[in-house]
Amino acid sequence: MTMHPESRIFVAGHRGLVGSAICRRLAADGFTNLILRTRAELDLRNQQAVESFFEDARPEYVFLAAAKVGGIVANSTYPAEFIYDNLALQTNVIHAAWKYGANKLLFLGSSCVYPRLAPQPIEESSLLTSALEPTNEWYAVAKIAGLKLAEAYRVQYGFNAISAMPTNLYGPGDNFDLRNSHVIPALLRKFGEARAAASPEVVIWGTGAPLREFLHVDDLAGASVFLMRHYNDRGIVNVGTGQDVTIRDLAATIQRITGYEGRIVFDHSKPDGTPRKLLNIGKLLSLGWQPSVSLEDGLAQTWRWYCAQQHSPASL
């Protein structure tokens, strides 16, 4: 049983970075029966509301892209919210999807579920083999619980729940709030504002030495739809590019794209986070999918999108 153009498809978190990209991809692929609810219409943390929604809407396929996300600062500032909100919403959706007869569910986790010092590139088998990165452990623990919950419902009930672990994401629709954004939108905004203000320098947390892998959100959306249509096994699947870059080199690329001509200063008193986090994507490649957006092209596209938002009537 696979998705067809008229299948009832619920995209949880459709206004977020990932959910909106999945919606775009589904629409481009000819899927016409998307079931969407805003946070105001359906609070996924509310079990009764979620069960009522599933009982009424009866979605056949569920993309669980809703999550409370953020960078090091947000994780450190709101640990209780990160673990509670994510545990609550994913538990409610997975349970209700099974209870009300969904054919299949895709749970989207995160590469932060893997140990801080996992052998690189990280294979799916590294899960739960050693300690997590402390700067995002609250989010990671919640995501581990989610993928294990999906697995448990498969084992006990035969529910076709699958889990994908994306690497660091970016792209149009990202969060550019400097208080809780991830590294790429934060740097794009910092360099853009520094250029506009003719600031002599941009200060970046850490040493610049950590290596990070970045995946354009449209590539994740493509992989998500691909897995929903073609993958039905118990094991988790890494989604990434198989390539990484230092934060220092990333900053230099963003400096060039934004046209900022000042200095880059790294604040060594601030934490670096995980030294390296590169995913082994051999499993996904063997299934027949591969990424298509280069980092340089993706950053330039995201910068153009951000600039357009800053100058749109809605942003004024």
C-alpha positions as CSV (number, residue, x, y, z in Angstrom):
1,M,0.0,0.0,0.0
2,T,1.5,3.3,-1.0
3,M,0.4,6.9,-1.3
4,H,-1.6,8.0,-4.3
5,P,-2.6,11.5,-5.4
6,E,-5.9,11.4,-3.5
7,S,-4.5,9.9,-0.3
8,R,-5.3,11.8,2.9
9,I,-2.0,13.1,4.1
10,F,-1.4,14.9,7.4
11,V,1.7,17.1,7.6
12,A,2.2,17.9,11.3
13,G,4.1,21.2,11.6
14,H,3.2,22.4,8.0
15,R,4.2,26.0,8.8
16,G,7.7,25.2,10.0
17,L,10.9,24.9,8.0
18,V,10.6,21.1,7.4
19,G,6.8,20.8,7.2
20,S,6.4,23.6,4.7
21,A,9.1,22.1,2.5
22,I,7.3,18.7,2.6
23,C,4.1,20.4,1.6
24,R,5.8,22.0,-1.3
25,R,7.2,18.7,-2.4
26,L,4.0,16.8,-2.1
27,A,2.1,19.4,-4.1
28,A,4.8,19.4,-6.8
29,D,4.5,15.6,-6.9
30,G,0.8,15.8,-7.5
31,F,-0.6,15.0,-4.0
32,T,-3.8,17.0,-3.7
33,N,-5.4,16.0,-0.4
34,L,-3.2,17.5,2.3
35,I,-4.7,17.8,5.8
36,L,-3.2,20.8,7.6
37,R,-3.8,22.4,10.9
38,T,-2.1,25.5,12.5
39,R,-1.0,25.5,16.1
40,A,-4.0,27.6,17.0
41,E,-6.3,25.1,15.4
42,L,-4.7,22.0,16.9
43,D,-2.3,22.0,19.8
44,L,-0.4,18.7,19.3
45,R,0.6,18.7,23.0
46,N,-3.1,18.3,23.9
47,Q,-3.8,14.5,23.8
48,Q,-7.6,14.9,23.7
49,A,-7.4,17.4,20.8
50,V,-5.1,15.2,18.8
51,E,-7.3,12.2,19.3
52,S,-10.4,14.1,18.2
53,F,-8.6,15.4,15.1
54,F,-7.5,11.9,14.1
55,E,-10.9,10.4,14.8
56,D,-12.5,13.0,12.5
57,A,-9.9,13.5,9.8
58,R,-8.6,9.8,9.5
59,P,-5.4,10.7,7.7
60,E,-3.9,7.7,5.9
61,Y,-0.3,9.0,5.9
62,V,1.4,11.2,8.5
63,F,4.6,13.2,8.3
64,L,5.5,14.1,11.8
65,A,7.6,17.3,11.2
66,A,6.3,19.3,14.2
67,A,8.9,19.9,16.9
68,K,10.2,22.6,19.2
69,V,13.7,23.3,17.8
70,G,16.5,25.7,18.4
71,G,20.3,26.1,18.7
72,I,22.6,26.0,21.7
73,V,21.3,29.1,23.4
74,A,17.6,28.0,23.1
75,N,18.4,24.5,24.4
76,S,20.3,25.9,27.3
77,T,17.6,28.5,28.2
78,Y,14.5,26.4,27.8
79,P,15.4,22.7,28.7
80,A,12.0,21.9,30.2
81,E,10.1,23.2,27.2
82,F,12.4,21.3,24.8
83,I,11.9,18.0,26.5
84,Y,8.2,18.4,27.5
85,D,6.8,19.9,24.3
86,N,8.6,17.4,22.0
87,L,7.7,14.4,24.2
88,A,4.1,15.4,24.4
89,L,3.4,16.2,20.7
90,Q,5.2,13.2,19.2
91,T,3.7,10.8,21.7
92,N,0.2,12.1,21.0
93,V,0.6,12.0,17.2
94,I,2.2,8.5,17.0
95,H,-0.4,7.0,19.3
96,A,-3.4,8.6,17.6
97,A,-2.0,7.7,14.1
98,W,-1.9,4.0,15.1
99,K,-5.2,4.1,17.0
100,Y,-7.2,5.6,14.2
101,G,-5.8,3.4,11.4
102,A,-3.2,5.5,9.5
103,N,-1.4,3.3,7.0
104,K,2.0,4.8,7.7
105,L,3.9,7.5,9.7
106,L,7.2,9.1,9.2
107,F,8.9,10.4,12.3
108,L,11.6,13.0,11.7
109,G,14.3,12.9,14.3
110,S,17.6,14.7,14.3
111,S,21.3,13.8,14.1
112,C,21.7,15.1,17.6
113,V,20.3,11.7,18.8
114,Y,23.8,10.3,18.3
115,P,26.6,10.3,20.9
116,R,28.8,13.3,21.1
117,L,31.9,11.3,20.2
118,A,30.4,8.8,17.9
119,P,32.8,7.4,15.2
120,Q,32.7,9.5,12.0
121,P,30.8,9.4,9.7
122,I,28.0,8.4,12.1
123,E,26.2,5.2,11.2
124,E,22.7,4.4,12.4
125,S,24.1,1.7,14.6
126,S,25.8,4.3,16.8
127,L,22.5,5.2,18.5
128,L,22.6,4.8,22.3
129,T,26.3,3.7,22.4
130,S,27.7,6.5,24.5
131,A,26.9,9.9,26.0
132,L,25.1,12.7,24.2
133,E,26.3,16.3,23.5
134,P,25.3,18.2,26.7
135,T,24.3,21.4,24.9
136,N,21.3,19.8,23.2
137,E,20.6,16.7,25.3
138,W,17.1,17.8,26.2
139,Y,16.0,17.8,22.6
140,A,18.1,14.7,21.8
141,V,16.5,12.7,24.6
142,A,13.0,13.6,23.4
143,K,13.8,12.7,19.8
144,I,15.3,9.3,20.9
145,A,12.1,8.6,22.8
146,G,10.1,9.5,19.7
147,L,12.0,7.1,17.3
148,K,11.8,4.4,20.0
149,L,8.1,4.9,20.4
150,A,7.6,4.6,16.7
151,E,9.7,1.4,16.7
152,A,7.7,0.0,19.7
153,Y,4.4,0.5,17.9
154,R,5.8,-1.3,14.9
155,V,7.0,-4.2,17.1
156,Q,3.9,-4.6,19.3
157,Y,1.1,-3.5,16.9
158,G,2.6,-3.9,13.4
159,F,2.2,-0.2,12.8
160,N,4.2,0.9,9.8
161,A,6.1,3.8,11.5
162,I,9.5,4.7,10.1
163,S,12.1,7.2,11.4
164,A,14.5,9.4,9.5
165,M,17.4,11.3,11.2
166,P,18.2,14.5,9.3
167,T,21.5,16.3,9.7
168,N,21.6,20.1,10.3
169,L,19.0,21.8,8.1
170,Y,18.6,25.2,6.5
171,G,16.7,26.9,3.8
172,P,13.7,29.2,3.0
173,G,11.3,29.4,5.9
174,D,14.1,29.1,8.5
175,N,14.0,30.9,11.9
176,F,16.2,34.0,11.8
177,D,15.6,35.1,15.4
178,L,19.1,35.4,16.9
179,R,17.8,34.3,20.4
180,N,16.9,30.7,19.2
181,S,18.0,30.2,15.7
182,H,20.5,27.6,14.3
183,V,23.9,28.6,12.9
184,I,23.1,29.3,9.2
185,P,20.2,31.6,9.7
186,A,21.9,33.3,12.6
187,L,25.1,33.9,10.5
188,L,23.1,35.1,7.5
189,R,21.3,37.6,9.6
190,K,24.4,38.7,11.6
191,F,26.4,39.3,8.4
192,G,23.5,41.0,6.7
193,E,22.9,43.4,9.6
194,A,26.7,44.0,10.0
195,R,26.9,44.9,6.3
196,A,23.9,47.3,6.5
197,A,25.4,49.0,9.6
198,A,29.0,49.0,8.2
199,S,30.1,47.2,11.4
200,P,33.8,46.6,11.6
201,E,33.5,43.0,12.9
202,V,31.1,40.0,13.3
203,V,31.5,38.0,16.5
204,I,30.8,34.2,16.3
205,W,30.6,31.8,19.2
206,G,33.3,29.2,19.6
207,T,36.6,28.6,17.9
208,G,35.3,28.0,14.4
209,A,36.9,24.5,14.3
210,P,33.9,22.2,14.7
211,L,32.8,20.4,11.5
212,R,29.1,20.4,10.5
213,E,27.1,18.9,7.8
214,F,24.2,20.9,6.3
215,L,21.3,19.7,4.3
216,H,18.9,22.0,2.3
217,V,15.4,21.5,3.6
218,D,14.1,20.9,0.0
219,D,16.4,17.9,-0.1
220,L,15.1,16.6,3.2
221,A,11.5,17.0,1.9
222,G,12.5,15.0,-1.2
223,A,14.0,12.3,1.0
224,S,11.0,12.3,3.3
225,V,8.5,11.7,0.5
226,F,10.9,9.1,-1.0
227,L,11.0,7.2,2.3
228,M,7.3,7.4,2.8
229,R,6.8,5.8,-0.6
230,H,9.6,3.3,-0.7
231,Y,10.9,2.4,2.8
232,N,9.0,0.1,5.2
233,D,11.6,-1.3,7.6
234,R,12.2,-1.0,11.3
235,G,15.7,0.6,11.3
236,I,16.2,4.4,11.3
237,V,17.6,6.1,8.2
238,N,20.2,8.9,8.2
239,V,19.4,11.8,5.8
240,G,22.3,14.2,4.9
241,T,24.8,15.0,2.2
242,G,27.8,13.0,3.3
243,Q,30.0,16.1,3.4
244,D,30.9,18.6,6.1
245,V,32.5,22.0,6.6
246,T,34.1,23.9,9.4
247,I,32.2,26.7,11.0
248,R,35.1,28.9,10.1
249,D,34.7,28.0,6.4
250,L,31.0,28.3,6.6
251,A,31.3,31.8,8.0
252,A,33.7,32.8,5.2
253,T,31.2,31.5,2.6
254,I,28.3,33.4,4.2
255,Q,30.5,36.5,4.4
256,R,31.1,36.3,0.7
257,I,27.4,35.6,-0.2
258,T,26.2,38.5,1.9
259,G,28.9,40.9,0.7
260,Y,30.1,41.8,4.2
261,E,33.7,43.2,4.2
262,G,34.6,43.5,7.9
263,R,36.4,41.1,10.2
264,I,35.3,37.8,11.6
265,V,36.1,37.3,15.3
266,F,35.6,34.0,17.1
267,D,34.8,34.2,20.8
268,H,36.7,31.3,22.3
269,S,35.0,31.7,25.6
270,K,31.7,30.4,24.2
271,P,31.0,26.6,23.6
272,D,31.7,24.9,20.4
273,G,29.2,22.0,20.9
274,T,30.0,18.7,19.3
275,P,33.4,18.6,17.6
276,R,32.1,16.9,14.5
277,K,28.8,15.5,13.3
278,L,28.8,13.9,9.9
279,L,26.3,11.3,9.0
280,N,26.9,8.1,7.0
281,I,24.2,8.2,4.4
282,G,25.2,4.9,2.7
283,K,21.8,3.3,3.7
284,L,19.8,6.0,2.1
285,L,22.0,6.1,-1.0
286,S,21.6,2.3,-1.4
287,L,17.8,2.9,-1.5
288,G,18.2,5.1,-4.5
289,W,18.0,8.6,-3.2
290,Q,20.7,11.3,-3.2
291,P,20.8,15.1,-2.4
292,S,20.8,17.6,-5.2
293,V,21.4,21.1,-3.6
294,S,25.0,22.2,-3.1
295,L,25.8,24.2,0.1
296,E,26.9,27.2,-1.9
297,D,23.7,27.3,-4.0
298,G,21.5,26.6,-1.0
299,L,23.1,29.4,1.1
300,A,22.7,31.8,-1.8
301,Q,19.0,30.8,-2.2
302,T,18.3,31.1,1.5
303,W,20.0,34.6,1.6
304,R,17.8,35.8,-1.3
305,W,14.7,34.5,0.5
306,Y,15.7,36.2,3.7
307,C,16.3,39.5,1.9
308,A,12.9,39.2,0.1
309,Q,11.2,38.7,3.5
310,Q,12.9,41.7,5.0
311,H,11.6,43.9,2.2
312,S,8.1,42.4,1.8
313,P,5.1,44.5,2.9
314,A,4.3,41.8,5.5
315,S,7.6,42.3,7.2
316,L,7.3,46.1,7.5
